[in-house]
Amino acid sequence: MRDRESLETKQLEVISLQDCNASARGDYIVQGLISPADHVVMIGNPGSGKSVIAPLLAYSIATGRPIFNRRVNPGPALYLSPEDG
């Protein structure tokens, strides 16, 4: 059994879009928005367009097509929509 003190915990870090753009990371999934180690969660008011943007973003990543005038490195994308049951 593992000792609790030996387990490492990771903290969730929330950064602004400005901080993300200013990041020194050279690799990206979506240039200036998403890096390879990131997890993306979209939160907003009802009717704000999350259900339109999220699958579009996933499609762009899966195909490597630019989105929002930003370059995209293709890769796997998982889109979950809990609102659709």
MIPAKOL-911893 format. One record per residue (C-alpha): x, y, z. Coordinates in steps of 0.05 Angstrom, whole numbers, plus 5000, padded with zeros to 4 digits. Example, Ala and Ser with C-alpha at 12.3 -4.5 7.8 and 13.67 -1.06 7.14 Angstrom:
524649105156527349795143
//
This chain:
500050005000502750684983504251195036499951825027506052265034509351924975503652064927504452674884498353114872497353574813494154244820489454524767492355164739487555654706490856184662488056754621488256774545493557334551497956884593496956314544498956754485505057004523507256294540514256104517511955404496513855284424509554674410502054734403495654384383492155044366497355594360496956074418491055724450492154984465498754624480499653864480499053794556492654204561485553974575480154434549473554564584468555064556464255434606459355984590452256234594446655864557446356074485453556324483455755844428459355304467455554744431457555044364464855204379466754564416465354064360468354554309474754584352474953824358474053744283479554244269484353874315482553194286483553434214489153944225485154504192486255214217481155514264480356244285486056424237490755984278494955404256493154714282497554094291492953504279491752994333486452604370480452994396474952784444468553184447463753034504456953364508453553194574447753654559445453174504444652604554
//
